[in-house]
């Protein structure tokens, strides 16, 4: 019976694997979203473009620190920057957010399916 459970877990685990550069992109997105300030910057830029200067006024940190947060979001493709005169404007990239949401949806479905299968195995074990 242990062998079945080990194989069951192994098969399910292997379905969760994301390969190569896709994994690096996913890691960058979730690393960027792990910080509350970056999530707030992203939320504000979803409402519309903001200059880095305007964003810096909103947080109790230096302009350079806000620039670094924006750079992390940009590396994760969660925001884009463009120059307008002397200003650097930041806009959210909704496509990357949609991709992250889809990935989370797939992971949720996989885990729900696993839990259902695990319940089936336990039921079979109890009946057997």
C-alpha positions as CSV (number, residue, x, y, z in Angstrom):
1,X,0.0,0.0,0.0
2,X,2.9,2.4,0.7
3,X,4.2,1.9,-2.8
4,X,0.9,3.0,-4.2
5,X,0.9,6.2,-2.1
6,X,4.5,6.9,-3.0
7,X,3.7,6.5,-6.7
8,X,0.5,8.5,-6.4
9,X,2.4,11.4,-4.8
10,X,5.2,11.1,-7.3
11,X,2.9,11.2,-10.3
12,X,1.1,14.2,-8.9
13,X,4.3,16.0,-8.1
14,X,5.6,15.6,-11.6
15,X,2.5,17.2,-13.1
16,X,3.4,20.4,-11.2
17,X,6.9,20.8,-12.7
18,X,7.5,23.9,-14.9
19,X,10.6,23.8,-17.0
20,X,13.4,26.1,-18.1
21,X,13.1,29.8,-18.6
22,X,9.4,29.5,-18.0
23,X,10.2,28.6,-14.4
24,X,12.6,31.5,-14.1
25,X,9.9,33.9,-15.3
26,X,7.4,32.5,-12.8
27,X,10.0,32.8,-10.0
28,X,10.6,36.5,-11.0
29,X,6.8,37.2,-11.0
30,X,6.2,35.7,-7.6
31,X,9.3,37.1,-6.1
32,X,8.2,40.6,-7.2
33,X,4.7,40.0,-5.8
34,X,6.0,38.8,-2.5
35,X,6.7,42.4,-1.4
36,X,3.9,44.6,-0.1
37,X,5.3,47.8,-1.6
38,X,5.7,46.2,-5.0
39,X,2.1,44.9,-4.9
40,X,0.9,48.4,-4.0
41,X,2.9,50.0,-6.8
42,X,1.4,47.4,-9.2
43,X,-2.1,48.1,-8.0
44,X,-1.6,51.9,-8.4
45,X,-0.2,51.4,-11.9
46,X,-3.2,49.2,-12.8
47,X,-5.3,52.3,-12.3
48,X,-3.1,54.3,-14.8
49,X,0.4,55.3,-15.6
50,X,2.3,56.9,-12.7
51,X,5.7,58.7,-12.7
52,X,8.3,57.2,-10.5
53,X,8.5,60.6,-8.8
54,X,4.7,60.5,-8.0
55,X,5.1,56.9,-6.7
56,X,8.1,57.9,-4.5
57,X,6.0,60.5,-2.7
58,X,3.6,57.7,-1.6
59,X,6.1,55.7,0.4
60,X,8.3,56.3,3.4
61,X,11.4,55.5,1.5
62,X,13.9,57.1,-0.8
63,X,13.3,57.8,-4.5
64,X,16.1,55.3,-5.2
65,X,14.4,52.6,-3.2
66,X,11.2,53.1,-5.2
67,X,13.2,52.9,-8.4
68,X,14.6,49.6,-7.2
69,X,11.1,48.3,-6.5
70,X,10.0,49.4,-10.0
71,X,13.0,47.7,-11.5
72,X,12.1,44.4,-9.8
73,X,8.6,44.7,-11.2
74,X,9.9,45.5,-14.7
75,X,12.3,42.5,-14.6
76,X,9.3,40.4,-13.9
77,X,7.4,42.0,-16.8
78,X,4.7,43.2,-14.4
79,X,5.2,46.8,-15.4
80,X,6.7,48.7,-18.3
81,X,8.5,52.1,-18.2
82,X,8.5,54.8,-20.8
83,X,10.1,58.2,-21.0
84,X,8.0,61.3,-21.2
85,X,10.2,64.4,-21.1
86,X,12.2,64.1,-17.9
87,X,9.8,61.7,-16.3
88,X,9.8,57.9,-16.4
89,X,6.2,56.7,-16.5
90,X,5.3,53.2,-15.1
91,X,2.3,51.2,-16.4
92,X,1.1,47.8,-15.3
93,X,1.4,44.9,-17.7
94,X,-2.0,43.2,-17.4
95,X,-0.9,40.3,-19.6
96,X,1.7,39.1,-17.1
97,X,-0.9,39.3,-14.3
98,X,-3.3,37.3,-16.4
99,X,-0.6,34.7,-17.0
100,X,0.1,34.5,-13.3
101,X,-3.6,34.1,-12.5
102,X,-3.9,31.3,-15.1
103,X,-0.9,29.5,-13.6
104,X,-2.4,29.8,-10.1
105,X,-5.7,28.5,-11.5
106,X,-4.0,25.5,-13.0
107,X,-2.2,24.8,-9.7
108,X,-5.4,25.1,-7.8
109,X,-7.1,22.7,-10.1
110,X,-4.2,20.2,-9.9
111,X,-4.2,20.4,-6.1
112,X,-8.0,20.0,-5.9
113,X,-7.8,17.0,-8.2
114,X,-5.0,15.5,-6.1
115,X,-7.0,16.0,-2.9
116,X,-10.0,14.2,-4.6
117,X,-7.7,11.3,-5.7
118,X,-6.1,11.1,-2.3
119,X,-9.6,10.8,-0.7
120,X,-10.4,8.0,-3.2
121,X,-7.2,6.2,-2.2
122,X,-8.1,6.5,1.5
123,X,-11.6,5.3,0.8
124,X,-10.3,2.3,-1.1
125,X,-7.8,1.6,1.7
126,X,-10.5,1.7,4.3
127,X,-12.8,-0.5,2.3
128,X,-10.1,-3.0,1.4
